[in-house]
Amino acid sequence: MTAFVVRENATFSYLRLPDTETWDSAKFQRFCELNRDIRAELDAEGNIIMMTPSNAEAGGKSALFFLALGHWSEAEGSHKIFGPDAGFTLSNGAVRAPDVCLVRNSVWVALNDEARKSFAPLCPWFVMELRSSDTDPISELEAKMEEYIANGAELGWLIDPVLGRLSIYRPGAEIEVLARPAKVDGDPELSGFCFDMTPMWE
């Protein structure tokens, strides 16, 4: 049975639907088309997770990162950048919308028009998630980062202003945790990208 998952502070509420079938990405997309005023994700078990807006401060920090990575991407020329409104269907069936992500142009142009206008069937190769507040469960975000890596992401950054740390995820490698770094160099994956992290900790 499909469930809606609604986070209230650090807990979850489930709204059961009278439906015996697990939702897939196509059914979830139809649901989103009929309810354009909401933001949601679909997990690998077919549960719908309602996404509340981030607070203004967290939204501003995420925007700073988006702008910096966007400038790098435009100059570098081989990637397409996406913000939190773009959903992607991972190979495990989940539909996720990272706060910021990159898809290689070669992967994007290989999709047909139908795939591009849906929750595109791919995992971005780079993903960034930002913890918005102390009521945003860090374990949930860590699980999402692991899910991205397991489904094909090559690099993931989890920015946690609450604990003051940046966690860097790579396939087959230990998680690299940096305590309040002033700047982070994206090499080798994001060659030439250097991000001033100080606003993240303010």
Buried (B, 14 or more C-beta within 10 A) or exposed (E): EBBBBBBEEEEBEEEEEEEEEBBEBEBBBEBBEEEEEEBBBBBBEBBBBBBEEBEEEBBEBBEBBBEBBBEBBEEBEEBBBBBBEBBBBBEEBBBBBBBBBBBBEEBBEEBEEEBEEBBBEBBBBBBBBBBBEEEBBBEBBBEBBBBBBEBEBBBBBBBBBEEBBBBBBBEEEEBEEBEEBEEBEBEEEBEEBEBEBEEBBE
